[in-house]
Structure formats: structure tokens, C-alpha cells
Amino acid sequence: MSKYIRIAVSVGLLAIIAWRMDWSGLADKFANLRIEFWFAAVGVLLFAQVFSAKRWQLFARELRFEHTLPQYCAYYFIGMYFNLSLPTSVGGDVVRVWYLNGNSGRKWAAIASVFLDRLNGLLVLIAMACVGVLIAPIDLPTWILTTVWIVAGCAALGLCSLPLLQRWKRLPLQRRQQLQTLLHLLRVPKVLAWTTLMSVFVQFIGVLCLWLVGLSLGLEVPLAYYCILCPMVSLLTLLPSINGMGLREMGMVIFLTPWNVDETTATTLGVLWFAVSMAVSLMGGMVYMFGAYPKAQAEPSANEGTSDDGSVDRDSDQGRESELETAA
């Protein structure tokens, strides 16, 4: 059912956009496109994936997964390819878990590393929107200010509720112990500092990427405003849809209204931004097809371990063995 909801949302929004589109204006936008800026956006997004992979490696290393950075980069690119080819935003995460787990029998630990990687990036993304509000070069409409601060408040509330969830007796003991391990990792100063620094760099490159796409269309929107535009539209694409299609373009139209950007230009910006992501994701497809990596399979290997999917542990000699050995 969720697949059909995603399809319906994207098709419905794209139909509305197509109906309102100035198609002759769209043709002019592409005819006058400064393609060098678009290719520069592809280059910086490609560069960002290396730092995303490094952030994931830092979390995974704390969970005793020892792989090289090139391996994490390959898994990350393959994950991007599956995010593009599957009708869901988490399909690539499932593939990353599958590769990291391998035959170790520690699926939950692999899930934990990907979850922490995603969570860290998401929180920094929201923080960047807050910074964008503070440094915005114009007086923002009340609805933008309200939206950003509500999203930030919900994120803070969700993060603060994790320790309470850890003590919720209705959760099975195994799950509470897994959550305890995740919370412990979030409090390791060195890991938190380095992964957050990586996320700041990655998210700034994401903003820079969208700014470059805007330059390819001749938009005179300041880089500071893209610190709001990029995070808020990215968060919007997490709603049920097919790869954010429809939501991304509609979000561009809405959030560019303070700059009097017409709907056709805003929609074109969304399309070109998605094209940048698609180009980088297709490179992941090349890694998947021609790299020396196993092809993802539907059924787990018989050697993957026991039914508890392994432990979400960090280090067997850190004095927490009795807790971690019972965590799934």
C-alpha cells in the first residue's frame, strides 16, 4: 500500500506542476543553461560522498567493523544507486547494511552504524537551516521562520526522548540494550566531534551544490539563503513519494517565493538538482556492476549468524560485556 501512496503523491504533484508550467519558458531555461556550473555541482557532490563514507566509517569502527575507506566509499556509492533505482529513500541504507554485515552475523551492529550516520547528518542538516535563518540577507516571511524552528524543536524533542525510550518497559530488553549502546556511541566525544565535523562539511557542500545549480540558471539568490532552501526541501523529500519527485519541485516553488522566482525557474532548479544527484548515483551503478563486490541478494547467507542478528557492541574489553553480549 505504501508503494501506491508514494506513486500517487509523486504523480499528483507532478501533474499539478505540469499543468502550471510555462513550457516555452522551460525550453528557454534549458537553452540558456550554463552547463559548466551544473558539472561543477556534480563534481562537488561527488567529492562530498567521500566525506560521507568517512563519517560512516568512524561510526562503524566503534562497532568493530574494520574496512578500508575505499570499501566504505564503494558501499556508499552503491547505496546511492539503489536509492535512485528503488521507490524508497531507505533502499540504499538496506544495501549498505547488507554489504557491511557481510557474513559477520552482526546485522544489528551494521544497522546501528547506518542509523547513526543518518541521524548525525540529519541533525546537522536541521542545524544548518537554523543558521540560515540567522544569517538570511532579507527579512524572512513568518511562515518560513515558524517552519524552521518547529522542525528544529521536533528534532530536539526527539533526541531528548531517546533516553526515556531506553527505559520504556514495553520495549523488549534486547531492544533497550541496543538503544543504550547507540546512546553511548552518541556520547563518545572524539567520535561525536569528528562525525559532526564531517556532517557540517558534507551539508555545506550540499548547499554549495544547489547554489551552483542556481547559478547555472542565472539565479541571483545569495548563498546564505540556500542554507535554508537546501535543508528544508531535502527534508520535504523524505515524505512519501518516488525519490522526492514532485515534492522537490513544489518545495522549490514555495521556498523561493521570498525572492520572487517564477514557478518555471523554481521547478527547473528542482529538476536540475535531482539530475545532479542522479548523475552521481549512476556512478554508483557503475561501481555495483563493474566493481569487485558481491551482488546484493534477497535471502541472507546461511553463514550470517544466529537469529538474533549479532550484537550491537563496541569493544569486548570496555567493561560492558554483560550488557552487550545480550544485545541483539
Helices and strands as residue ranges (DSSP letters): H 2-20, H 23-31, H 35-62, H 69-85, H 91-101, H 107-135, H 142-166, H 173-186, H 189-216, H 223-236, H 247-255, G 257-259, H 263-290, H 321-324
